[in-house]
């Protein structure tokens, strides 16, 4: 496969202006890790952005410089009337929604509180889709997850793989929510003809991630431990492999997905695989720290590998996502400059 080449600035500017300039976009979870990057990029592309954030999250007043195309509203997405009021209030109506809000939690929390996690993730999606349909919104993006693929296979996972054939009950509330969100999105497309885009994501990392000790996110946890001169604890023997994508590359890919309107379901990630052992070494190198790594063979490791088939993505994208080494250096440097803020960041 030939490598993707960077999109030239002129082409990118034309595409952005045509697709997003002047449009009103609601971004849920707009003060969180991924959502804040969507807000920033959409403003750069001359969109009008309504940024929603939840009660209890860090106030976003200092996130971005003043912009008269940005409105920020605190709303409980589980409250359907409150969500409806946002859509009804929007001057000129809403053209698109990017739904980033999610409850993640640690693995232990997800399994111990399946009902809480399921409801906190699924109900906002149901409310957003219903209100978007009622108000004639043309495009809705629901950030999905590659975790919905459960069928055992050694090859990369394709979008057309029917994840529903391998559905099994689990007490992982996050998995259950993502599974049912996909089904609800299909229902809205079938009944109402809505453009519901479902990028299925690999692991995402980068600036503004949640580096809190209880966040249970691999790369932030490794960075926080290494920066504090503590051992990085790798579960198992570290041979299990994963793929990771830098957050701003994700944002570009998803916005391009909407702009091309060619695929409504799309695996989004990179083809660069890394073992957990090597990832720990790369994190230490990014921080300029000696490698202090221990292994816990009693901890679960999950699948030995989880790789998404990126054929569809390669067919529509015209830029190369940054390499993991470069992205880790940028993330580590950001973390060192923003330690207090990063520990308060919502998902």
C-alpha positions in Angstrom: 0.0 0.0 0.0 1.4 3.4 -1.0 1.9 5.8 1.9 -0.5 8.6 2.4 0.9 12.0 1.7 0.1 15.3 3.6 -2.7 17.3 2.2 -1.4 20.6 0.9 -2.6 23.7 2.8 -4.5 25.1 -0.2 -6.5 21.9 -0.8 -7.2 21.6 3.0 -8.3 25.2 3.2 -10.7 24.8 0.2 -12.2 21.6 1.6 -12.6 23.1 5.1 -14.2 26.3 3.9 -16.7 24.5 1.7 -17.7 22.0 4.4 -17.7 23.9 7.7 -17.5 27.6 7.2 -20.6 29.3 8.5 -22.2 26.0 9.7 -23.4 25.7 13.3 -22.0 22.6 15.0 -22.9 21.3 18.5 -20.0 19.5 20.2 -20.9 17.5 23.2 -18.2 16.9 25.7 -16.7 20.0 24.3 -14.4 20.7 27.2 -13.0 17.1 27.4 -10.0 15.5 25.8 -11.3 14.8 22.3 -14.2 17.2 22.2 -11.9 20.2 22.9 -9.8 19.4 19.9 -12.9 19.2 17.7 -14.0 22.6 19.0 -10.6 24.1 18.2 -10.4 22.7 14.7 -14.0 23.6 13.8 -13.4 27.2 14.9 -10.2 27.3 12.8 -12.4 26.1 9.9 -14.8 29.1 10.4 -17.7 27.2 11.9 -20.0 28.4 14.6 -19.6 26.1 17.6 -22.0 25.4 20.5 -19.8 23.7 23.1 -21.7 21.6 25.7 -20.2 20.4 28.9 -21.6 18.6 31.9 -22.2 19.6 35.5 -19.1 18.8 37.6 -16.6 19.1 34.8 -13.9 21.7 34.8 -15.1 25.1 33.7 -13.9 25.8 30.1 -13.4 29.6 30.3 -9.6 29.4 29.9 -9.5 26.6 27.3 -9.6 28.8 24.1 -9.1 32.4 23.4 -12.2 34.5 23.0 -14.1 33.8 19.9 -17.5 35.3 18.9 -18.3 32.1 17.0 -18.1 30.0 20.2 -21.0 29.5 22.7 -20.6 27.4 25.8 -23.5 25.8 27.6 -23.6 23.5 30.6 -26.2 20.8 30.1 -27.0 17.3 31.4 -27.2 15.2 28.3 -29.3 12.6 30.2 -32.0 15.3 30.5 -34.0 15.2 27.2 -35.9 18.5 27.7 -32.6 20.3 28.5 -31.0 18.9 25.3 -34.0 19.9 23.3 -33.8 23.5 24.6 -30.2 23.7 23.2 -31.3 22.8 19.7 -34.3 25.1 19.9 -32.2 28.0 21.2 -29.5 27.8 18.5 -29.6 30.9 16.3 -30.3 29.8 12.8 -30.6 26.2 13.8 -28.0 23.4 14.1 -26.4 22.0 11.0 -24.3 19.2 12.6 -23.5 17.4 15.9 -20.2 15.9 17.0 -21.0 13.7 20.0 -17.8 13.2 22.1 -19.3 13.1 25.6 -18.8 9.7 27.3 -18.3 8.1 30.7 -15.2 5.9 30.5 -14.0 5.1 34.0 -11.5 2.5 35.0 -11.9 -1.2 33.9 -13.0 -2.1 37.4 -15.6 0.7 37.5 -17.0 -0.3 34.1 -17.5 -3.9 35.3 -18.7 -3.1 38.8 -21.2 -0.5 37.7 -22.5 -1.7 34.4 -26.0 -0.1 34.7 -24.5 3.3 35.6 -22.0 3.3 32.8 -24.4 1.9 30.2 -27.1 4.6 31.0 -24.6 7.4 31.3 -23.3 6.6 27.7 -26.5 5.4 26.0 -29.1 7.9 27.2 -27.2 11.0 25.9 -26.9 9.3 22.5 -30.6 8.6 22.4 -31.4 12.2 23.4 -29.0 13.7 20.9 -30.3 11.7 18.0 -33.9 12.3 18.9 -33.4 16.1 19.3 -31.3 16.3 16.2 -33.9 14.5 14.1 -36.7 16.8 15.5 -34.7 19.9 14.5 -33.7 18.7 11.0 -30.0 18.4 11.7 -28.3 17.0 8.6 -25.1 15.4 10.0 -24.5 13.6 13.3 -21.2 12.1 14.3 -21.2 9.5 17.1 -17.7 8.6 18.2 -17.6 4.8 18.4 -15.1 2.2 19.4 -13.2 -0.7 17.9 -14.0 -2.5 21.1 -17.4 -3.5 19.6 -15.6 -6.2 17.5 -15.6 -9.3 19.6 -15.4 -12.1 17.0 -12.1 -14.0 17.3 -10.0 -13.4 14.2 -6.3 -13.0 13.5 -6.8 -10.6 10.6 -7.5 -6.9 10.9 -11.1 -6.1 11.8 -13.2 -4.7 8.9 -16.2 -2.4 9.1 -18.4 -5.0 7.4 -17.6 -7.6 10.1 -21.0 -8.1 11.7 -20.2 -7.5 15.3 -23.7 -8.5 16.3 -23.0 -12.1 15.5 -20.6 -12.2 18.4 -22.7 -10.3 20.9 -22.4 -11.7 24.4 -23.6 -10.3 27.6 -20.9 -8.8 29.8 -20.9 -6.5 32.8 -18.8 -4.0 30.8 -21.3 -1.2 30.7 -19.2 0.8 28.2 -19.1 -2.0 25.6 -22.8 -2.6 26.0 -23.5 1.1 25.5 -21.4 1.3 22.3 -23.0 -1.8 20.9 -26.5 -0.4 21.3 -25.5 3.1 20.1 -24.6 1.5 16.8 -27.9 -0.2 16.6 -29.8 3.0 17.4 -27.8 4.9 14.8 -28.7 2.3 12.2 -32.4 2.7 13.2 -32.3 6.5 12.7 -30.6 6.2 9.4 -33.2 3.6 8.2 -36.4 5.4 9.5 -35.4 9.1 9.2 -32.7 9.0 6.5 -30.3 10.9 8.8 -26.6 11.1 8.1 -25.2 9.4 11.2 -21.5 8.9 10.9 -19.9 6.3 13.2 -16.1 6.4 13.3 -14.9 3.3 15.2 -11.7 4.4 17.0 -8.5 2.8 17.9 -6.7 4.1 21.1 -6.5 7.9 21.0 -3.9 9.9 22.8 -2.4 13.4 22.9 -2.6 16.8 24.7 -5.5 17.4 27.1 -5.9 13.7 27.8 -6.9 12.6 31.3 -3.6 11.9 33.2 -5.3 11.3 36.6 -4.2 8.3 38.5 -7.6 6.6 38.3 -8.3 7.3 34.7 -7.1 3.9 33.5 -5.8 5.1 30.2 -2.6 3.4 29.1 -0.5 6.2 27.5 -1.4 9.0 30.0 -0.7 6.5 32.9 2.7 5.6 31.5 3.6 9.3 31.0 2.5 10.3 34.5 4.4 7.4 36.1 7.6 8.0 34.1 7.5 11.7 34.7 7.3 11.1 38.4 10.2 8.7 38.3 7.9 5.8 39.2 7.9 2.4 37.6 5.6 1.8 34.7 3.7 -1.4 35.4 2.9 -3.4 32.3 0.2 -6.0 32.5 1.2 -9.5 31.5 4.6 -9.9 29.7 4.0 -6.8 27.5 3.9 -8.7 24.3 0.3 -7.8 23.5 0.1 -5.2 20.7 -2.2 -2.2 20.1 -2.4 0.8 17.7 -2.8 4.4 18.7 -3.7 7.6 16.9 -2.8 11.2 17.8 -5.9 13.2 18.7 -5.6 16.0 16.1 -5.2 13.4 13.4 -8.4 11.8 14.6 -10.2 15.1 14.4 -9.0 15.7 10.8 -10.0 12.2 9.8 -13.5 12.4 11.2 -14.2 15.9 9.7 -12.9 14.6 6.4 -15.2 11.6 6.8 -18.2 13.9 7.0 -16.9 16.1 4.2 -16.6 13.3 1.7 -19.9 11.6 2.9 -18.7 8.4 1.4 -18.8 6.1 4.4 -21.1 6.2 7.4 -19.1 3.6 9.3 -15.3 3.9 9.3 -12.4 2.4 11.2 -10.2 5.3 12.3 -6.7 4.6 13.5 -3.2 3.9 12.2 -1.4 0.8 10.9 1.6 1.3 13.3 1.4 -1.5 15.9 3.3 -1.4 19.1 3.7 -3.9 22.0 3.0 -2.7 25.5 6.6 -3.4 26.4 7.9 -1.2 23.5 5.3 1.5 24.3 6.7 1.8 27.8 10.2 2.3 26.5 9.0 4.9 23.9 7.2 6.8 26.7 10.4 6.9 28.8 12.4 8.0 25.8 9.9 10.8 25.0 10.4 12.2 28.5 14.2 11.7 28.4 13.9 9.3 31.4 15.6 5.9 31.9 13.3 3.0 31.4 11.8 1.8 34.7 9.4 -1.0 33.7 8.0 -3.9 35.7 5.6 -6.6 34.6 2.6 -8.0 36.4 1.8 -11.5 35.1 -1.3 -11.8 37.2 -3.1 -8.9 35.5 -5.4 -9.6 32.4 -4.0 -8.5 29.0 -7.0 -8.8 26.8 -6.5 -9.8 23.2 -3.0 -10.5 22.1 -3.6 -8.0 19.3 -6.4 -5.7 18.2 -5.9 -4.2 14.7 -8.5 -2.4 12.6 -8.6 -2.8 8.8 -8.0 0.7 7.4 -8.7 0.1 3.7 -11.7 2.4 3.7 -9.8 5.1 5.6 -6.9 4.9 3.2 -9.4 5.4 0.4 -10.6 8.8 1.5 -7.8 10.3 3.5 -5.0 12.2 1.8 -2.6 12.8 4.8 -0.4 10.6 6.9 -1.1 10.4 10.6 2.0 11.2 12.6 4.1 8.4 13.9 3.8 7.2 17.5 7.3 8.3 18.5 6.6 11.9 17.3 3.2 12.0 18.9 4.5 10.7 22.3 7.1 13.4 22.4 4.5 16.1 21.7 2.2 14.6 24.3 4.9 14.3 26.9 6.0 17.9 26.4 2.5 19.1 26.8 2.0 17.1 30.0 5.1 18.6 31.6 3.8 22.1 30.9 0.3 21.4 32.1 0.4 18.8 34.9 -2.3 20.3 37.1 -4.8 21.0 34.3 -4.3 17.6 32.7 -5.2 15.8 35.9 -8.6 17.5 36.0 -9.6 16.8 32.3 -12.8 15.0 31.7 -12.9 12.2 29.0 
